[in-house]
Every structure is written in structure tokens, then in C-alpha cells.
Amino acid sequence: MTDAPNNAIAETENYLVWEVREPDDEVTYHVELGTVTLHFLREEWNEFLQLIKVAASNS
């Protein structure tokens, strides 16, 4: 069995966001923040993006 293909979405010196297309064709999103990695399914990812947009507009 081979690893699912992944695609970097964004990267800085300290952070990384990437997506993986799983064998069942589901896409998972990963946010690496130093030693912490968050994992999201598509619906969770969309909600997380909305949360970040609201937070950014209020800063």
C-alpha cells in the first residue's frame, strides 16, 4: 500500500498547511503549527476557514 498523495497549500518558515487525497477520494486538511498538527475533514475545514476569516477581520 502506498501513501496517499499530498499537496502543500501554504507554508511559512514555521507553519505548514497541506491536503491529502485519501484512497476513498476523501480530502483531509492538515495544519502544522510547530509541534501540533490539526487534522480536518472537508466540512470541518470549511468551518475552520470561516472561523479564521472572522478572527482576522476582528483583529
N, C-alpha and C positions, 0 to 999 in steps of 0.2 A: 504494500500500500504506500502511495506517495503522499507527500504533504499537499494540502490544498494551496492553490496559487494565492499569493498576497500582493497587494498593491499599496504602496505608500501614498497617502493623501496629502499629508503636510508634515514638515519636520523643521525643528529649530535645533539649536545646539543642545538643549536639554529635554525636549519633548518630541513625541512621535505619534502620529495618527495613521493607522492603516486599516485596510479592509481585506477580508478573506472570503473567497467564494468556496463554500463548503461542498463536499461531494453531492449533497442533496439539493444543490443550487441555492441554498440559503446564503445570504451575505451577513457576515458578522463584522462589527467595527471594534477596533481596539485603540485605546488612548493610553499611551505610556507616559507616565509622569514620574520620572526618576525611578524609584523602586516600586511604584504602584502602577498596575495596569488595570484599566477598566474595560470590560467586555460588554458589548451591546448587540442585541438583535436589531433588525431594521426598525421596528416600531419604537423600541427604546431609544435608538439612535436619533430618530426624528424628534422625539420628545426632549432628549438631551440638547440637541441643537437649538430648539426653541428656548430652553432654559438659559443657555449661554447667550443667545441674542438678547433676551430680556435683561440679563445681568449686565451685558456690555452697554446697553442703552441707558442703564441707570447708574453708570459709573462716571 
